[in-house]
Amino acid sequence: MDSEGLEGAEAIYTAITTASEGVPAQGPTASSTRNPLALTLAGALLGIGGYYIGARSNNAGVEASPSPVYGTPEDFARAIEELKALFVGEAVTTAPDQLVAHGFSPNCHHPGLPHSVVVYPTSTEDVVKIVNVARKYRMPVVPYAGGTSLEGHFAGRKGGGICVDLSEMDKIHCHPWHEDSDLVCQPGVGWMEINRTLKEKGIPLFFPIDPGPTATIGGMLSTGCSGTNAVRYGTAKGEWFLNATVVLPSGEVIKTRRRSRKSSAGFDTTKLFIGAEGTLGIVTEVTIRLAPVVPTTVATARFPDMRKASEAVIEILNTGIGIQCIELVDAAFMRATVAAGNPARKYDIADHLFFKLQGATPGALSEAVDVVKRVVKKHGGDKFWPAQNEEEAEAMWTDRKVGFYSGLAYAGEGAKAWTTDVCVPISKLPQLVYETQKDMDHAGILYTVVGHAGDGNFHALMTFKTDEELKVVRELVHRMVERALALDGTCTGEHGVGIGKKEFMVEELGAGTVALMKTIKRAIDPLGIMNPGKLYPDDDTVPPS
């Protein structure tokens, strides 16, 4: 960032911190010997009176209110000085460029603001120190992982707060992976780094959840993500996260369960934090399950339209053959891929399916290819092309995986992209795609479409160059979500809620379910300091009971 940008960032930072509203934080008192989490949960069950009891015990004499009240700018300044005293070197920074970089996601177009301070912990103990300071001064805490957010999950807030950047917590803790098919790691390590490490060590296992290439384990858990492999291996909300170590807003450290592959011991508290987007605590260690590496190949097929392709997908899934991924892409996607230069092979400009097929033996893999070819032909598809070798398979799959970049490049210099996702029952995917394409065509927006067709997950990349076009795109996204909900789908298949999708939560889940989520949030985080403003819809969107 240049000097002019730094001055602008400092001005924004000063404005938002001095505009903060609230009351001075109370000083700490002697902590209770009773279990704070248990008291808080009990308080929530007893109603608002019990909620106050739990909040008082959980936060060392600091009462909470249903609407969180944060510290003053002076409180935040004292908190920052205390953090600097606790951490040495460059672990604590108030550099304006860092505050801005951690408060705005370049991948989304939702509002954001700089944080007041960024802290780089390296251990669970470090995170406990940060949370204790945040609680003492009623300072919001926003976890930051790989920075790939598409829905504003780590955006700053008016008044500022502490951004906890977990990138230094990137260690893989080894134990006999080949015996238990799992590993323990910190939240800042990327899924691709884990898979590279396993391959380098000659261990024939991999972590199959595959979102964006720079995504980290902590962010993946917190958003309940998935990716192209979801057809075969499911999502983060499956059994791939066996347990987690979490620092709660009280400063207490819990482990959600043991390392065994399964357990029927009470609530599945691991899943409580999967998809919570950092609003209930900060994950500092995770045990992840690994899958065996199975031989794969890639194939593509051309279709006359999305409906025929979707019909083929449904039949292929029901054959029971080894399908790892089925990706549906439109003609615009293929046009962008070809225009980007050096595609793996000569593609036609038409709707396509990309397949990743697997088989434990050469015979099983060959059978999978034959079955898919037969079903493709039955549903009007043609130009079925299986990769001729591993190099071509990798290149063909890369054409699919870099679709965001080829679509953006095709839009031309100065273009930006809004990419969002929804998910519907597989049989409803053709209708969703058709109606959304028609809407985007009518709006005159350049776009590409890709869907994880095997699970009904649909992504649209809409490009724009002006503020007027951005407004049009924003309205298109809103209608796309409403269309998915009307088809008994979800506002987000894998990107998470953050800021961008929280307005749809009541319509999707119902007021009662959202109220239950908020009850859990208040019980665990009565001061409302953990990633405020994300995931949970604003109170005025929840009808009174």
C-alpha positions as CSV (number, residue, x, y, z in Angstrom):
1,M,0.0,0.0,0.0
2,D,1.4,3.4,-0.9
3,S,1.7,6.4,1.5
4,E,-1.6,7.9,0.3
5,G,-3.3,4.6,1.0
6,L,-1.7,4.4,4.4
7,E,-2.9,7.8,5.3
8,G,-6.4,6.9,4.1
9,A,-6.4,3.7,6.2
10,E,-5.2,5.6,9.3
11,A,-8.1,8.1,8.8
12,I,-10.6,5.3,8.5
13,Y,-9.2,3.6,11.6
14,T,-9.3,6.8,13.6
15,A,-12.8,7.5,12.6
16,I,-14.2,4.1,13.4
17,T,-12.5,3.8,16.7
18,T,-13.5,7.2,18.0
19,A,-17.1,6.6,16.9
20,S,-17.3,3.5,19.0
21,E,-20.2,3.6,21.5
22,G,-20.4,1.7,24.8
23,V,-19.6,1.9,28.5
24,P,-16.3,1.3,30.2
25,A,-15.5,-2.3,30.8
26,Q,-15.7,-3.5,34.4
27,G,-12.5,-4.6,36.1
28,P,-12.1,-8.3,36.9
29,T,-13.2,-9.8,40.2
30,A,-12.4,-13.1,41.8
31,S,-13.5,-15.9,39.4
32,S,-16.1,-18.4,40.4
33,T,-15.0,-22.0,41.1
34,R,-18.1,-23.3,39.4
35,N,-17.9,-24.4,35.8
36,P,-18.6,-21.2,33.7
37,L,-19.9,-23.0,30.6
38,A,-22.3,-25.1,32.6
39,L,-23.6,-22.1,34.5
40,T,-24.1,-20.2,31.3
41,L,-25.9,-23.0,29.5
42,A,-28.1,-23.5,32.6
43,G,-28.8,-19.8,32.7
44,A,-29.9,-19.8,29.0
45,L,-32.3,-22.7,29.8
46,L,-33.8,-20.8,32.7
47,G,-34.6,-17.8,30.6
48,I,-33.3,-14.2,30.7
49,G,-32.8,-14.2,34.5
50,G,-30.7,-17.3,34.3
51,Y,-28.9,-15.8,31.3
52,Y,-27.8,-12.9,33.4
53,I,-26.6,-15.3,36.1
54,G,-24.6,-17.3,33.6
55,A,-23.2,-14.2,32.1
56,R,-22.1,-12.8,35.5
57,S,-20.3,-16.0,36.5
58,N,-18.8,-16.6,33.0
59,N,-17.2,-13.2,32.8
60,A,-15.8,-12.5,36.2
61,G,-18.5,-10.0,37.4
62,V,-19.2,-8.4,34.0
63,E,-22.9,-8.4,33.3
64,A,-24.1,-9.0,29.8
65,S,-27.1,-7.6,28.1
66,P,-29.1,-9.1,25.2
67,S,-27.7,-6.4,23.0
68,P,-23.9,-6.5,23.4
69,V,-22.2,-3.4,24.8
70,Y,-18.5,-3.1,23.9
71,G,-15.8,-1.0,25.5
72,T,-14.9,2.6,24.7
73,P,-12.0,3.7,22.5
74,E,-10.0,4.2,25.7
75,D,-10.7,0.6,26.8
76,F,-9.6,-0.6,23.4
77,A,-6.4,1.4,23.6
78,R,-5.7,-0.2,27.1
79,A,-6.4,-3.6,25.6
80,I,-3.9,-3.1,22.8
81,E,-1.2,-2.0,25.3
82,E,-1.9,-5.1,27.4
83,L,-1.6,-7.3,24.3
84,K,1.7,-5.7,23.4
85,A,3.0,-6.4,26.9
86,L,1.9,-10.1,26.6
87,F,3.5,-10.8,23.2
88,V,7.0,-10.0,22.0
89,G,8.3,-9.0,18.6
90,E,5.8,-8.4,15.8
91,A,3.0,-10.7,17.1
92,V,0.9,-7.6,17.8
93,T,0.5,-5.0,15.1
94,T,-1.5,-1.8,14.5
95,A,0.0,-1.1,11.1
96,P,-2.8,0.5,9.0
97,D,-2.1,-1.7,6.0
98,Q,-2.4,-4.8,8.2
99,L,-5.7,-3.6,9.8
100,V,-7.2,-2.9,6.4
101,A,-6.0,-6.2,4.8
102,H,-7.5,-8.2,7.6
103,G,-10.8,-6.3,7.6
104,F,-11.7,-6.5,3.9
105,S,-12.0,-9.6,1.8
106,P,-10.9,-9.0,-1.8
107,N,-13.0,-12.0,-2.8
108,C,-16.4,-10.5,-1.7
109,H,-18.3,-7.3,-2.1
110,H,-19.9,-7.0,1.4
111,P,-19.1,-4.1,3.7
112,G,-16.0,-4.3,5.9
113,L,-13.9,-2.1,8.1
114,P,-10.4,-2.2,9.5
115,H,-9.8,-3.9,12.9
116,S,-8.1,-2.1,15.8
117,V,-5.3,-4.6,16.1
118,V,-4.1,-7.8,14.6
119,V,-2.5,-10.5,16.8
120,Y,-0.6,-13.6,15.6
121,P,-0.8,-16.4,18.2
122,T,1.3,-19.5,17.9
123,S,-0.4,-21.7,20.5
124,T,-3.6,-22.4,22.3
125,E,-2.1,-20.6,25.3
126,D,-1.6,-17.5,23.2
127,V,-5.2,-17.5,22.1
128,V,-6.4,-17.8,25.7
129,K,-4.4,-14.7,26.6
130,I,-6.0,-12.8,23.7
131,V,-9.5,-13.9,24.6
132,N,-8.9,-13.0,28.3
133,V,-7.9,-9.4,27.3
134,A,-10.8,-9.1,24.9
135,R,-13.3,-10.2,27.6
136,K,-11.7,-7.8,30.2
137,Y,-12.2,-4.8,27.9
138,R,-15.3,-6.0,26.1
139,M,-13.5,-6.0,22.8
140,P,-14.8,-8.0,19.8
141,V,-12.6,-10.9,18.5
142,V,-12.6,-11.9,14.9
143,P,-10.7,-15.1,13.8
144,Y,-8.8,-14.9,10.5
145,A,-7.7,-18.1,8.7
146,G,-6.9,-18.4,5.0
147,G,-8.5,-15.2,4.0
148,T,-10.6,-16.8,1.2
149,S,-14.0,-15.6,2.5
150,L,-16.7,-15.0,0.0
151,E,-19.3,-13.8,2.4
152,G,-17.4,-11.3,4.7
153,H,-16.7,-13.8,7.5
154,F,-13.7,-11.8,8.9
155,A,-14.8,-8.3,8.0
156,G,-14.1,-5.6,10.6
157,R,-16.9,-3.8,12.5
158,K,-17.7,-0.2,13.5
159,G,-15.8,0.5,16.6
160,G,-13.0,-1.9,15.8
161,G,-11.8,-5.1,17.5
162,I,-9.1,-7.7,17.7
163,C,-8.3,-9.8,14.6
164,V,-6.7,-13.1,15.6
165,D,-4.7,-14.2,12.6
166,L,-4.1,-18.0,12.9
167,S,-1.6,-18.3,10.1
168,E,1.3,-18.9,12.4
169,M,-0.5,-21.8,13.9
170,D,0.3,-24.1,10.9
171,K,1.9,-27.2,12.5
172,I,1.0,-30.8,11.6
173,H,1.4,-33.0,14.7
174,C,2.3,-36.5,13.7
175,H,1.3,-39.8,15.0
176,P,0.9,-43.2,13.2
177,W,-1.2,-41.9,10.3
178,H,-1.0,-45.2,8.4
179,E,-2.4,-47.1,11.4
180,D,-5.3,-44.7,12.4
181,S,-5.9,-42.8,9.1
182,D,-6.0,-39.4,10.9
183,L,-3.7,-36.6,12.0
184,V,-3.7,-33.7,14.4
185,C,-3.0,-30.2,13.2
186,Q,-3.3,-26.5,14.0
187,P,-6.0,-24.4,12.3
188,G,-3.6,-22.4,10.1
189,V,-2.3,-25.3,8.0
190,G,-3.9,-25.6,4.5
191,W,-5.5,-28.7,3.2
192,M,-3.3,-28.7,0.2
193,E,-0.2,-28.5,2.4
194,I,-1.4,-31.6,4.4
195,N,-1.9,-33.6,1.2
196,R,1.5,-32.5,-0.1
197,T,3.1,-33.6,3.1
198,L,1.4,-37.0,3.1
199,K,2.5,-37.6,-0.5
200,E,6.1,-36.6,0.2
201,K,6.2,-39.0,3.1
202,G,4.9,-41.8,0.9
203,I,1.7,-42.2,2.9
204,P,-1.2,-43.3,0.6
205,L,-3.8,-41.2,2.4
206,F,-5.3,-37.7,1.8
207,F,-7.7,-35.2,3.2
208,P,-10.6,-35.2,0.7
209,I,-12.4,-31.9,1.5
210,D,-11.2,-29.6,-1.3
211,P,-12.5,-26.0,-1.3
212,G,-10.3,-23.1,-2.6
213,P,-6.6,-23.9,-2.8
214,T,-5.6,-21.5,-0.1
215,A,-8.2,-22.5,2.5
216,T,-7.0,-23.6,5.9
217,I,-8.3,-26.3,8.2
218,G,-9.6,-23.8,10.8
219,G,-11.6,-21.8,8.3
220,M,-12.9,-25.0,6.6
221,L,-14.2,-26.3,9.9
222,S,-15.7,-23.0,10.9
223,T,-17.6,-22.5,7.6
224,G,-18.7,-26.1,7.1
225,C,-17.2,-26.1,3.6
226,S,-16.9,-28.7,0.9
227,G,-15.8,-28.8,-2.7
228,T,-15.7,-30.9,-5.8
229,N,-15.2,-34.1,-3.9
230,A,-18.4,-33.8,-1.9
231,V,-20.2,-36.4,-4.2
232,R,-17.9,-39.1,-2.9
233,Y,-16.7,-37.9,0.4
234,G,-19.3,-35.5,1.7
235,T,-18.7,-32.1,3.4
236,A,-17.0,-30.7,6.5
237,K,-20.2,-31.5,8.4
238,G,-19.6,-35.2,7.8
239,E,-17.1,-37.2,9.9
240,W,-13.9,-35.6,8.6
241,F,-13.3,-33.5,11.7
242,L,-13.1,-35.9,14.6
243,N,-12.5,-33.5,17.4
244,A,-11.4,-29.9,18.0
245,T,-9.7,-28.0,20.8
246,V,-11.5,-24.7,21.3
247,V,-10.9,-21.6,23.3
248,L,-14.3,-20.4,24.5
249,P,-15.2,-16.7,25.1
250,S,-14.7,-17.4,28.9
251,G,-11.0,-18.3,28.2
252,E,-11.8,-21.9,29.0
253,V,-10.2,-24.5,26.8
254,I,-12.3,-27.5,25.8
255,K,-11.7,-30.6,23.6
256,T,-15.0,-31.6,21.9
257,R,-14.4,-35.4,22.0
258,R,-11.7,-38.1,21.9
259,R,-9.8,-39.3,18.9
260,S,-11.8,-42.5,18.3
261,R,-13.5,-42.8,15.0
262,K,-17.0,-42.8,16.5
263,S,-18.7,-42.1,19.8
264,S,-22.3,-42.0,21.1
265,A,-21.3,-40.1,24.3
266,G,-23.8,-37.3,24.5
267,F,-24.1,-34.3,22.1
268,D,-21.8,-34.1,19.1
269,T,-20.1,-30.9,20.4
270,T,-17.6,-31.1,17.5
271,K,-20.4,-30.3,15.1
272,L,-21.6,-27.4,17.3
273,F,-18.5,-25.5,16.1
274,I,-18.6,-26.7,12.5
275,G,-20.3,-23.9,10.6
276,A,-20.3,-21.6,13.6
277,E,-17.9,-19.2,11.8
278,G,-15.9,-18.3,14.9
279,T,-19.0,-17.0,16.8
280,L,-18.8,-19.5,19.6
281,G,-15.0,-19.8,20.1
282,I,-11.6,-20.1,18.4
283,V,-10.5,-23.5,17.2
284,T,-6.8,-24.0,18.0
285,E,-6.3,-27.7,17.1
286,V,-8.1,-30.3,15.1
287,T,-8.0,-34.0,14.5
288,I,-8.9,-34.8,10.9
289,R,-9.8,-38.1,9.3
290,L,-7.9,-39.2,6.2
291,A,-9.0,-41.3,3.2
292,P,-7.1,-43.8,1.2
293,V,-5.8,-42.6,-2.2
294,V,-7.6,-44.4,-4.9
295,P,-6.6,-44.3,-8.6
296,T,-8.6,-41.8,-10.6
297,T,-9.1,-40.5,-14.1
298,V,-10.9,-37.6,-15.7
299,A,-13.3,-37.4,-18.6
300,T,-15.5,-34.8,-20.2
301,A,-18.7,-34.9,-22.3
302,R,-20.7,-32.4,-24.3
303,F,-24.4,-32.0,-23.9
304,P,-27.1,-30.1,-25.8
305,D,-28.4,-28.4,-22.6
306,M,-28.2,-28.4,-18.8
307,R,-31.4,-30.5,-18.4
308,K,-30.0,-33.4,-20.4
309,A,-26.7,-33.2,-18.5
310,S,-28.5,-33.2,-15.2
311,E,-30.6,-36.2,-16.2
312,A,-27.4,-38.1,-17.0
313,V,-25.9,-37.1,-13.6
314,I,-28.9,-38.6,-11.7
315,E,-28.6,-41.9,-13.5
316,I,-24.8,-42.1,-13.2
317,L,-25.1,-41.5,-9.4
318,N,-27.6,-44.3,-9.1
319,T,-25.4,-46.9,-10.9
320,G,-23.1,-47.1,-7.8
321,I,-19.9,-46.9,-9.8
322,G,-16.8,-45.0,-8.5
323,I,-17.7,-41.3,-8.9
324,Q,-15.5,-38.9,-7.1
325,C,-16.7,-35.6,-8.8
326,I,-19.3,-34.6,-11.3
327,E,-19.0,-30.9,-12.4
328,L,-21.6,-29.2,-14.6
329,V,-20.3,-26.2,-16.6
330,D,-22.1,-24.0,-19.1
331,A,-21.1,-22.9,-22.6
332,A,-19.9,-19.5,-21.2
333,F,-17.5,-21.4,-18.8
334,M,-16.1,-23.3,-21.8
335,R,-15.8,-20.2,-23.9
336,A,-13.8,-18.5,-21.1
337,T,-11.7,-21.7,-20.6
338,V,-10.8,-21.7,-24.3
339,A,-10.2,-17.9,-24.4
340,A,-7.8,-18.2,-21.4
341,G,-5.4,-20.1,-23.6
342,N,-3.7,-23.5,-23.5
343,P,-6.6,-25.6,-22.3
344,A,-5.9,-29.3,-21.9
345,R,-7.7,-30.2,-25.1
346,K,-9.9,-28.6,-27.8
347,Y,-13.3,-28.1,-26.2
348,D,-16.5,-27.2,-28.0
349,I,-18.4,-24.1,-26.8
350,A,-21.3,-26.0,-25.2
351,D,-22.6,-27.2,-21.9
352,H,-20.3,-29.9,-20.5
353,L,-19.9,-32.4,-17.6
354,F,-16.5,-32.9,-16.1
355,F,-16.1,-36.3,-14.4
356,K,-13.5,-37.6,-11.9
357,L,-13.8,-41.4,-11.8
358,Q,-12.1,-43.7,-9.4
359,G,-11.5,-47.4,-9.1
360,A,-9.3,-49.5,-6.8
361,T,-8.1,-51.6,-9.7
362,P,-7.5,-50.9,-13.4
363,G,-10.6,-53.1,-14.2
364,A,-12.8,-51.1,-11.8
365,L,-11.6,-47.8,-13.3
366,S,-12.2,-49.0,-16.8
367,E,-15.7,-50.2,-15.9
368,A,-16.5,-46.8,-14.5
369,V,-15.5,-45.1,-17.7
370,D,-17.6,-47.5,-19.8
371,V,-20.7,-47.0,-17.6
372,V,-20.4,-43.2,-17.8
373,K,-19.9,-43.3,-21.5
374,R,-23.0,-45.4,-22.0
375,V,-25.2,-43.1,-19.8
376,V,-23.9,-40.0,-21.4
377,K,-24.9,-41.3,-24.9
378,K,-28.3,-42.3,-23.6
379,H,-29.1,-38.8,-22.5
380,G,-28.0,-37.0,-25.6
381,G,-24.4,-36.3,-24.7
382,D,-21.5,-36.8,-27.1
383,K,-17.8,-36.2,-27.5
384,F,-17.1,-38.2,-24.4
385,W,-13.4,-38.0,-23.8
386,P,-11.5,-39.9,-21.1
387,A,-8.0,-38.7,-20.4
388,Q,-5.4,-40.7,-22.1
389,N,-2.8,-40.5,-19.3
390,E,-2.3,-39.0,-15.8
391,E,-0.8,-35.8,-17.2
392,E,-3.8,-35.2,-19.4
393,A,-6.2,-36.0,-16.6
394,E,-4.5,-33.5,-14.3
395,A,-4.5,-30.8,-17.0
396,M,-8.2,-31.4,-17.8
397,W,-9.1,-31.2,-14.1
398,T,-7.1,-28.0,-13.8
399,D,-9.2,-26.5,-16.6
400,R,-12.2,-27.0,-14.3
401,K,-10.5,-25.8,-11.1
402,V,-9.3,-22.5,-12.5
403,G,-12.7,-21.5,-13.7
404,F,-12.8,-18.5,-11.5
405,Y,-9.7,-17.0,-13.0
406,S,-10.5,-17.9,-16.6
407,G,-14.0,-16.3,-16.2
408,L,-12.5,-13.2,-14.7
409,A,-9.9,-12.9,-17.4
410,Y,-12.6,-13.4,-20.1
411,A,-14.5,-10.4,-18.7
412,G,-11.6,-8.2,-19.6
413,E,-9.3,-5.6,-18.0
414,G,-10.8,-3.9,-15.0
415,A,-13.5,-6.5,-14.4
416,K,-14.4,-7.8,-10.9
417,A,-16.3,-10.9,-10.1
418,W,-19.0,-11.7,-7.6
419,T,-19.2,-15.5,-7.1
420,T,-21.8,-17.1,-4.9
421,D,-23.4,-20.4,-4.4
422,V,-26.7,-22.1,-3.5
423,C,-27.8,-25.7,-3.3
424,V,-31.0,-27.5,-4.2
425,P,-32.2,-31.1,-4.5
426,I,-30.4,-32.6,-7.6
427,S,-33.6,-33.0,-9.6
428,K,-34.3,-29.2,-9.2
429,L,-30.8,-28.1,-10.4
430,P,-31.8,-27.8,-14.1
431,Q,-34.7,-25.5,-13.3
432,L,-32.5,-23.4,-11.0
433,V,-29.7,-23.1,-13.6
434,Y,-32.1,-22.3,-16.4
435,E,-34.0,-19.6,-14.5
436,T,-30.8,-18.0,-13.2
437,Q,-29.2,-17.9,-16.6
438,K,-32.3,-16.4,-18.1
439,D,-32.2,-13.7,-15.3
440,M,-28.6,-12.9,-15.9
441,D,-29.0,-12.8,-19.7
442,H,-31.9,-10.3,-19.3
443,A,-29.7,-8.2,-17.1
444,G,-26.9,-8.1,-19.6
445,I,-24.2,-9.4,-17.2
446,L,-21.3,-11.4,-18.4
447,Y,-21.2,-14.6,-16.3
448,T,-20.2,-18.2,-16.1
449,V,-21.9,-21.1,-14.4
450,V,-20.5,-24.2,-12.6
451,G,-22.3,-26.7,-10.5
452,H,-21.3,-29.6,-8.3
453,A,-24.0,-31.5,-10.1
454,G,-23.6,-34.6,-8.0
455,D,-25.0,-32.8,-5.0
456,G,-27.1,-30.0,-6.5
457,N,-24.6,-27.2,-5.6
458,F,-24.7,-24.3,-8.1
459,H,-22.2,-21.5,-8.4
460,A,-22.5,-18.4,-10.6
461,L,-19.6,-16.0,-11.3
462,M,-21.1,-12.6,-12.3
463,T,-18.7,-10.0,-13.6
464,F,-19.0,-6.2,-13.4
465,K,-16.9,-3.1,-14.0
466,T,-19.0,-0.2,-12.7
467,D,-21.0,0.6,-9.5
468,E,-24.2,0.5,-11.5
469,E,-23.3,-3.1,-12.7
470,L,-22.4,-4.0,-9.1
471,K,-25.9,-3.0,-8.1
472,V,-27.4,-5.2,-10.8
473,V,-25.3,-8.1,-9.7
474,R,-26.3,-7.7,-6.1
475,E,-30.0,-7.9,-7.1
476,L,-29.3,-11.0,-9.3
477,V,-27.6,-12.7,-6.3
478,H,-30.6,-11.9,-4.1
479,R,-33.0,-13.4,-6.7
480,M,-30.8,-16.5,-7.2
481,V,-31.0,-17.2,-3.4
482,E,-34.7,-16.7,-3.3
483,R,-35.1,-19.0,-6.3
484,A,-33.1,-21.7,-4.5
485,L,-35.1,-21.4,-1.3
486,A,-38.3,-21.7,-3.3
487,L,-37.0,-25.0,-4.6
488,D,-36.5,-26.3,-1.0
489,G,-32.8,-25.5,-1.2
490,T,-30.3,-23.5,0.9
491,C,-28.8,-20.0,0.6
492,T,-25.3,-21.4,0.8
493,G,-24.1,-24.9,-0.2
494,E,-20.5,-24.4,0.9
495,H,-19.4,-20.8,1.2
496,G,-21.0,-20.1,4.6
497,V,-23.2,-17.3,5.8
498,G,-20.9,-14.5,7.1
499,I,-22.5,-11.1,6.5
500,G,-23.7,-11.8,3.0
501,K,-26.3,-14.6,3.6
502,K,-27.5,-14.0,7.2
503,E,-30.6,-12.1,6.0
504,F,-31.9,-15.4,4.5
505,M,-31.5,-17.5,7.6
506,V,-35.0,-17.0,9.0
507,E,-36.6,-17.8,5.6
508,E,-34.5,-20.9,5.2
509,L,-34.5,-22.3,8.7
510,G,-37.5,-20.8,10.4
511,A,-37.7,-18.3,13.3
512,G,-37.7,-21.0,15.9
513,T,-34.5,-22.6,14.6
514,V,-32.8,-19.2,14.4
515,A,-33.9,-18.4,17.9
516,L,-32.4,-21.6,19.1
517,M,-29.1,-20.8,17.4
518,K,-29.1,-17.4,19.1
519,T,-29.9,-19.0,22.5
520,I,-26.8,-21.2,22.1
521,K,-24.8,-18.1,21.0
522,R,-25.9,-16.1,24.1
523,A,-25.2,-19.1,26.4
524,I,-21.6,-19.6,25.3
525,D,-20.8,-16.0,24.4
526,P,-23.0,-13.8,26.7
527,L,-20.9,-10.6,26.1
528,G,-21.2,-11.1,22.3
529,I,-17.5,-10.7,21.7
530,M,-16.9,-13.6,19.3
531,N,-17.1,-12.4,15.6
532,P,-20.2,-10.2,16.1
533,G,-22.4,-9.4,13.2
534,K,-21.8,-12.7,11.4
535,L,-24.0,-15.8,10.8
536,Y,-26.9,-14.8,13.1
537,P,-29.5,-12.5,11.4
538,D,-30.2,-9.2,13.0
539,D,-32.9,-9.1,15.6
540,D,-35.3,-7.2,13.5
541,T,-35.3,-10.1,11.0
542,V,-36.5,-12.6,13.6
543,P,-40.3,-12.4,14.3
544,P,-41.0,-12.1,18.1
545,S,-42.2,-15.4,19.6
